[in-house]
Amino acid sequence: MSRSTELIHHAYLPPAEFEAPQVGVFKASTVIFPSLAAMREREWMDKSSYTYGLHGTPTTFTLEERLATLEGGTHCILTPSGLAAIAHVDFALLKTGDEVLIPDNAYAPNKSLAEGELAQFGITHQVYDPQDVNDLASRITPRTRLVWLEAAGSVTMEFPDLSALVQLCKARGVLCALDNTWGAGLAFNAFDLTPGQGKLGVDLTIHALTKYPSGGGDVLMGSIVTRSDELARVLKLTHMRLGTGVGANDAEMVLRSLSSMPLRYKAQDLAARTLAAWCASQPAFSQVLHPALSSSPGHANWQQLCVTPHEPDGLAAGIFSVVMDERFTSAQVDAFCDALQLFKIGYSWGGPMSLVMPYNMASSRVRSASHLKRGRVVRLCIGLEAAHDLQADVLQALQSAQLQS
């Protein structure tokens, strides 16, 4: 046998008994079968064996199982991003003639997907007020197949009465899916919203693993979790047909970060609350939007769901927004953001570096929100810097932009 052939078909196999704190990284497109009989007997959907790299390896199976546990579900599918997870759910569960309902404060690309590709496929959508259960009730029709939920709302951080919204969907026989990126599987259990009362919960969650599970601002990945065997079957078949797999090295990076996620989540939560409370005392900010603040829309809903005997102070993501006083122009708001030094201008959150981004809410909402004060909204995503350093940075930026009165 030639050396070149021997390099490919080498007889050596390392011993199997190896265990370490971190999961091994298994990279594969092709999976080798010992025989045709074994190939024909294997089943990838229940994670009992391996057939093709796209359908799972020991690395991705391990990450999926840990994420299912984190979210409180039993089945998990990995996708290339959080938005890919949203799209995957839509494509798997909706068909021409169906309708999907989306909260007005949802992650903006969710609505863009409905306005674009879903509309092209003959799937309609409506936008509802997430703070008004009656508004959602009035919009559910016989064509409604899916209701998206988000807690807290994107950018403006309203916290809905999640239990009431889910109860309504269950009563109407409509599936409900929660974007659980903010809660991260830590702030509350989306599959058990009323402990001891029948385990009312959502049908499935999506999670942008890009945020807290990754924790480094360097991985794009998403997940879909459910407790339903039938939903899992449908979602997995769509996953197989779409071919939306994830890389083994990316899966490894999320696995490495998962164990520290509760510590990072709490640290960023504490820093965000400290800074949010201080911002509430600054005249340049007419409103501070953080679910743990009593003045924030939906605070009572957050308190009811996230404050528990195990977490008497509740949990919240390290992210909040401020409404700049309406007397300030867009140019002045931009000057404030540009003057920040520790806060970098960028999207996403959950990483080690604090981020800032201004938003024009009028262009992203279907209806006006009376609970929001007039003025430009600026989102602050807190990293792992010291809270007093971030406070000093905000103060100097206000002074630099001449927004201090």
C-alpha positions as CSV (number, residue, x, y, z in Angstrom):
1,M,0.0,0.0,0.0
2,S,1.4,3.4,-1.0
3,R,2.2,6.0,1.6
4,S,-0.5,8.3,0.2
5,T,-3.2,5.7,0.5
6,E,-2.0,4.6,3.9
7,L,-2.3,8.2,5.2
8,I,-6.0,8.1,4.3
9,H,-6.8,4.6,5.4
10,H,-4.5,4.3,8.5
11,A,-5.4,1.5,10.8
12,Y,-4.8,3.3,14.1
13,L,-7.7,4.3,16.2
14,P,-7.2,6.1,19.5
15,P,-8.6,4.4,22.6
16,A,-12.2,5.3,23.4
17,E,-11.9,5.9,27.1
18,F,-11.2,9.7,27.2
19,E,-13.0,12.3,29.2
20,A,-12.3,15.9,29.8
21,P,-14.2,19.0,31.0
22,Q,-14.8,20.2,27.5
23,V,-16.7,18.2,24.8
24,G,-14.7,17.0,21.9
25,V,-15.1,18.8,18.6
26,F,-16.3,16.4,15.9
27,K,-16.2,17.7,12.4
28,A,-17.9,15.8,9.7
29,S,-19.9,16.0,6.6
30,T,-19.4,12.3,5.7
31,V,-20.1,9.8,8.5
32,I,-18.6,6.3,8.0
33,F,-20.9,3.3,8.4
34,P,-19.5,-0.2,9.3
35,S,-21.9,-1.9,6.9
36,L,-24.9,-1.3,4.6
37,A,-27.1,-3.0,7.2
38,A,-25.9,-0.6,9.9
39,M,-26.5,2.4,7.5
40,R,-30.1,1.3,6.8
41,E,-30.8,0.8,10.5
42,R,-29.5,4.1,11.8
43,E,-31.9,6.9,12.8
44,W,-30.7,10.5,13.4
45,M,-33.9,12.2,14.6
46,D,-33.8,10.6,18.0
47,K,-30.1,11.2,18.5
48,S,-29.5,7.4,18.8
49,S,-27.0,7.3,15.9
50,Y,-25.2,9.3,13.3
51,T,-25.9,9.4,9.5
52,Y,-24.6,12.7,8.1
53,G,-22.8,15.7,9.6
54,L,-25.7,18.0,8.9
55,H,-28.0,15.9,11.0
56,G,-25.7,15.9,14.1
57,T,-22.4,14.9,15.6
58,P,-21.5,14.2,19.2
59,T,-20.6,17.9,19.6
60,T,-23.9,19.3,18.3
61,F,-26.1,16.6,20.0
62,T,-24.5,17.5,23.3
63,L,-25.1,21.2,22.8
64,E,-28.7,20.6,21.8
65,E,-29.3,18.5,24.9
66,R,-27.8,21.1,27.2
67,L,-29.8,23.9,25.6
68,A,-33.1,21.9,25.9
69,T,-32.4,21.5,29.6
70,L,-31.6,25.2,29.9
71,E,-34.8,26.3,28.3
72,G,-36.9,23.7,30.1
73,G,-37.8,21.7,27.0
74,T,-37.0,18.2,25.7
75,H,-36.0,18.7,22.1
76,C,-33.6,21.2,20.5
77,I,-32.5,22.1,17.0
78,L,-29.5,24.3,16.2
79,T,-29.7,27.0,13.4
80,P,-27.1,29.3,12.0
81,S,-28.5,32.4,13.8
82,G,-31.4,33.6,15.9
83,L,-33.1,35.0,12.9
84,A,-32.7,31.7,11.1
85,A,-34.5,30.0,14.1
86,I,-37.4,32.4,13.6
87,A,-37.5,31.7,9.9
88,H,-37.3,28.0,10.5
89,V,-40.3,28.0,12.7
90,D,-42.3,30.1,10.2
91,F,-41.4,27.9,7.3
92,A,-42.1,24.6,9.2
93,L,-45.4,25.6,10.6
94,L,-47.0,28.0,8.1
95,K,-48.4,27.5,4.6
96,T,-50.2,29.5,2.0
97,G,-53.4,30.9,3.4
98,D,-52.3,30.9,7.0
99,E,-51.7,33.9,9.2
100,V,-49.1,34.7,11.8
101,L,-49.5,37.4,14.6
102,I,-46.4,39.3,15.7
103,P,-46.1,41.8,18.6
104,D,-45.5,45.4,17.6
105,N,-42.4,45.5,19.7
106,A,-40.9,42.3,18.3
107,Y,-37.3,42.0,17.0
108,A,-37.6,44.0,13.8
109,P,-36.4,41.3,11.3
110,N,-39.3,39.1,12.5
111,K,-41.7,41.6,11.0
112,S,-39.5,42.1,8.0
113,L,-39.6,38.4,7.2
114,A,-43.4,38.4,7.4
115,E,-43.6,41.5,5.1
116,G,-41.2,39.9,2.6
117,E,-40.8,36.2,2.1
118,L,-43.9,35.1,4.1
119,A,-46.1,37.5,2.1
120,Q,-44.6,36.2,-1.2
121,F,-45.6,32.7,-0.1
122,G,-49.2,33.8,0.5
123,I,-48.9,33.9,4.3
124,T,-50.4,37.0,5.9
125,H,-49.6,38.6,9.2
126,Q,-51.1,41.1,11.7
127,V,-49.3,43.1,14.3
128,Y,-50.8,43.2,17.8
129,D,-50.3,45.2,21.0
130,P,-48.4,42.9,23.4
131,Q,-49.5,44.8,26.4
132,D,-53.2,44.3,25.6
133,V,-54.5,40.8,25.7
134,N,-57.8,41.9,24.3
135,D,-56.1,43.3,21.3
136,L,-54.5,39.9,20.6
137,A,-57.9,38.2,21.2
138,S,-59.5,40.4,18.6
139,R,-57.0,39.6,15.9
140,I,-57.0,35.8,16.2
141,T,-59.0,34.4,13.3
142,P,-59.7,30.9,11.9
143,R,-56.6,31.5,9.6
144,T,-54.3,32.2,12.5
145,R,-51.8,29.4,13.0
146,L,-49.0,31.0,15.0
147,V,-48.6,33.8,17.5
148,W,-45.1,35.1,18.2
149,L,-44.4,36.4,21.7
150,E,-41.4,38.4,23.0
151,A,-40.5,39.2,26.6
152,A,-39.2,41.7,27.1
153,G,-40.0,43.6,23.9
154,S,-37.1,44.5,21.6
155,V,-35.6,48.0,22.3
156,T,-38.4,49.4,24.3
157,M,-38.4,46.6,26.9
158,E,-42.1,46.3,27.7
159,F,-42.8,43.1,29.6
160,P,-46.2,41.5,28.6
161,D,-48.5,39.4,30.7
162,L,-47.0,36.3,29.2
163,S,-49.2,33.9,31.1
164,A,-52.4,35.6,29.9
165,L,-51.2,35.7,26.3
166,V,-50.3,32.0,26.3
167,Q,-53.5,31.1,28.0
168,L,-55.4,32.9,25.3
169,C,-53.5,31.0,22.5
170,K,-54.2,27.7,24.2
171,A,-57.9,28.5,24.5
172,R,-58.1,29.4,20.8
173,G,-56.0,26.3,19.7
174,V,-53.2,28.5,18.2
175,L,-49.5,27.6,18.5
176,C,-47.4,30.2,20.3
177,A,-43.7,30.7,20.0
178,L,-41.5,32.9,22.3
179,D,-38.4,34.7,21.4
180,N,-36.6,33.9,24.7
181,T,-33.3,35.5,23.9
182,W,-33.8,38.2,26.7
183,G,-34.7,35.6,29.3
184,A,-32.0,33.2,28.1
185,G,-33.7,30.3,29.9
186,L,-32.6,31.8,33.2
187,A,-35.0,34.6,34.0
188,F,-38.1,32.3,33.8
189,N,-39.2,28.9,32.5
190,A,-41.2,29.6,29.3
191,F,-42.6,26.0,29.3
192,D,-43.9,26.4,32.9
193,L,-45.3,29.8,33.4
194,T,-47.7,28.8,36.2
195,P,-45.9,26.3,38.4
196,G,-48.3,24.0,40.2
197,Q,-51.2,25.2,38.0
198,G,-51.2,22.8,35.1
199,K,-47.8,23.8,33.7
200,L,-49.1,26.4,31.3
201,G,-46.3,27.2,28.8
202,V,-45.4,28.2,25.3
203,D,-45.3,25.6,22.5
204,L,-41.7,26.4,21.5
205,T,-39.0,28.9,22.1
206,I,-36.3,30.4,19.9
207,H,-33.0,31.7,21.3
208,A,-30.3,33.8,19.7
209,L,-27.3,31.9,21.0
210,T,-25.3,34.7,19.5
211,K,-26.1,36.6,22.7
212,Y,-25.6,35.2,26.3
213,P,-24.9,31.5,25.5
214,S,-22.0,32.6,23.2
215,G,-20.9,35.5,25.5
216,G,-18.0,36.6,23.3
217,G,-19.6,38.6,20.5
218,D,-18.0,36.2,18.0
219,V,-20.5,33.4,17.3
220,L,-23.7,33.5,15.2
221,M,-26.1,30.7,16.2
222,G,-29.7,30.1,17.2
223,S,-31.8,27.3,18.7
224,I,-35.4,26.1,18.7
225,V,-36.7,24.2,21.8
226,T,-40.0,22.4,22.4
227,R,-41.5,19.8,24.7
228,S,-43.8,18.5,21.9
229,D,-42.7,15.3,20.2
230,E,-44.9,16.1,17.2
231,L,-43.6,19.6,16.8
232,A,-40.0,18.3,17.2
233,R,-40.7,15.9,14.4
234,V,-42.0,18.6,12.0
235,L,-39.2,21.0,12.9
236,K,-36.5,18.4,12.4
237,L,-37.8,17.3,9.0
238,T,-37.8,21.0,7.9
239,H,-34.3,21.3,9.3
240,M,-33.2,18.3,7.2
241,R,-34.9,19.7,4.0
242,L,-33.5,23.3,4.5
243,G,-30.0,22.1,5.4
244,T,-29.4,24.8,7.9
245,G,-26.6,23.3,9.9
246,V,-24.0,24.9,12.2
247,G,-20.2,24.5,12.3
248,A,-18.5,22.3,14.9
249,N,-16.1,25.0,16.0
250,D,-19.0,27.4,16.6
251,A,-20.8,24.7,18.6
252,E,-17.7,24.2,20.7
253,M,-17.5,27.9,21.5
254,V,-21.0,28.0,22.8
255,L,-20.5,24.8,24.8
256,R,-17.4,26.4,26.4
257,S,-19.4,29.5,27.4
258,L,-22.6,27.8,28.7
259,S,-21.2,26.9,32.1
260,S,-20.4,30.5,32.9
261,M,-23.6,32.0,31.4
262,P,-25.6,32.2,34.7
263,L,-22.7,34.1,36.3
264,R,-22.3,36.5,33.4
265,Y,-26.1,37.0,33.2
266,K,-26.3,38.0,36.8
267,A,-23.3,40.3,36.7
268,Q,-24.6,42.1,33.6
269,D,-28.1,42.3,35.2
270,L,-26.7,43.9,38.3
271,A,-24.6,46.4,36.4
272,A,-27.5,47.3,34.1
273,R,-29.8,47.9,37.1
274,T,-27.2,50.1,38.8
275,L,-26.7,52.2,35.7
276,A,-30.4,52.3,34.8
277,A,-31.3,53.6,38.3
278,W,-28.7,56.3,37.9
279,C,-29.9,57.3,34.4
280,A,-33.4,57.7,35.9
281,S,-32.0,60.6,37.9
282,Q,-30.5,62.4,34.9
283,P,-32.7,65.2,33.3
284,A,-31.4,64.4,29.8
285,F,-33.3,61.1,30.0
286,S,-37.1,61.6,30.1
287,Q,-37.7,57.8,30.6
288,V,-35.7,54.7,31.4
289,L,-37.0,51.4,30.1
290,H,-35.9,48.4,32.2
291,P,-38.5,45.8,33.3
292,A,-37.0,45.7,36.9
293,L,-37.8,49.5,37.3
294,S,-41.2,50.1,38.8
295,S,-41.8,52.9,36.3
296,S,-41.1,50.7,33.2
297,P,-44.1,49.4,31.2
298,G,-45.0,45.9,32.3
299,H,-43.0,46.0,35.5
300,A,-45.7,44.1,37.4
301,N,-45.7,41.4,34.8
302,W,-42.0,41.0,35.1
303,Q,-42.2,40.9,38.9
304,Q,-44.9,38.2,38.8
305,L,-43.0,36.0,36.5
306,C,-39.3,36.6,37.3
307,V,-39.3,37.2,41.1
308,T,-39.3,33.8,42.8
309,P,-38.2,32.4,46.2
310,H,-35.0,31.3,44.6
311,E,-34.5,34.7,42.9
312,P,-36.1,37.3,45.3
313,D,-34.7,40.2,43.3
314,G,-35.8,38.6,40.0
315,L,-33.5,38.3,37.0
316,A,-33.3,40.5,33.9
317,A,-31.0,40.8,31.0
318,G,-28.3,43.4,31.1
319,I,-30.0,45.7,28.6
320,F,-32.1,48.8,28.8
321,S,-33.1,51.8,26.9
322,V,-33.4,55.5,27.6
323,V,-35.7,58.0,26.0
324,M,-33.8,61.2,25.3
325,D,-35.7,64.4,26.3
326,E,-37.7,65.5,23.3
327,R,-35.9,68.9,23.2
328,F,-32.8,67.2,21.8
329,T,-32.4,66.9,18.1
330,S,-31.3,63.8,16.3
331,A,-27.9,65.3,15.7
332,Q,-27.5,65.9,19.5
333,V,-28.5,62.3,20.3
334,D,-26.0,61.1,17.7
335,A,-23.3,63.3,19.3
336,F,-24.0,61.7,22.6
337,C,-23.6,58.2,21.2
338,D,-20.4,59.2,19.4
339,A,-19.0,60.7,22.5
340,L,-19.2,57.5,24.5
341,Q,-15.9,55.8,24.9
342,L,-16.5,52.5,26.7
343,F,-19.8,51.9,25.0
344,K,-19.1,51.0,21.4
345,I,-21.6,51.5,18.6
346,G,-22.8,48.1,17.5
347,Y,-25.7,45.7,17.3
348,S,-26.2,42.6,19.5
349,W,-25.6,42.2,23.2
350,G,-24.6,39.7,25.9
351,G,-20.9,40.0,25.2
352,P,-18.1,41.4,27.3
353,M,-18.2,44.9,25.7
354,S,-21.0,47.4,26.3
355,L,-22.8,48.7,23.2
356,V,-25.0,51.6,22.3
357,M,-27.5,52.2,19.4
358,P,-30.0,54.9,18.8
359,Y,-33.4,54.0,17.3
360,N,-36.2,55.8,15.5
361,M,-39.2,54.0,16.9
362,A,-41.7,55.7,14.6
363,S,-40.3,53.8,11.7
364,S,-40.5,50.4,13.3
365,R,-43.9,50.5,15.0
366,V,-47.3,50.0,13.3
367,R,-49.1,52.1,16.0
368,S,-48.0,54.8,18.4
369,A,-47.2,53.6,21.9
370,S,-48.8,56.0,24.5
371,H,-46.7,54.5,27.3
372,L,-43.5,55.8,25.7
373,K,-42.5,59.4,26.1
374,R,-41.6,61.5,23.1
375,G,-38.0,61.6,22.1
376,R,-35.3,59.4,20.5
377,V,-34.7,56.0,22.1
378,V,-31.1,54.9,22.8
379,R,-30.5,51.3,23.8
380,L,-27.6,50.5,26.2
381,C,-26.4,46.9,26.3
382,I,-24.2,46.3,29.3
383,G,-21.0,44.2,29.1
384,L,-18.7,43.1,31.8
385,E,-17.1,46.5,32.6
386,A,-17.4,48.0,36.1
387,A,-20.7,49.8,36.5
388,H,-19.0,52.9,37.9
389,D,-16.8,53.2,34.8
390,L,-19.8,52.9,32.6
391,Q,-21.7,55.6,34.6
392,A,-18.7,57.9,34.2
393,D,-18.7,57.3,30.5
394,V,-22.3,58.2,30.1
395,L,-21.8,61.3,32.2
396,Q,-18.8,62.5,30.2
397,A,-20.8,61.8,26.9
398,L,-23.7,63.9,28.1
399,Q,-21.3,66.7,29.0
400,S,-19.4,66.4,25.7
401,A,-22.7,66.6,23.7
402,Q,-23.8,69.5,25.9
403,L,-26.9,67.6,27.1
404,Q,-26.4,68.3,30.8
405,S,-28.7,70.9,32.1
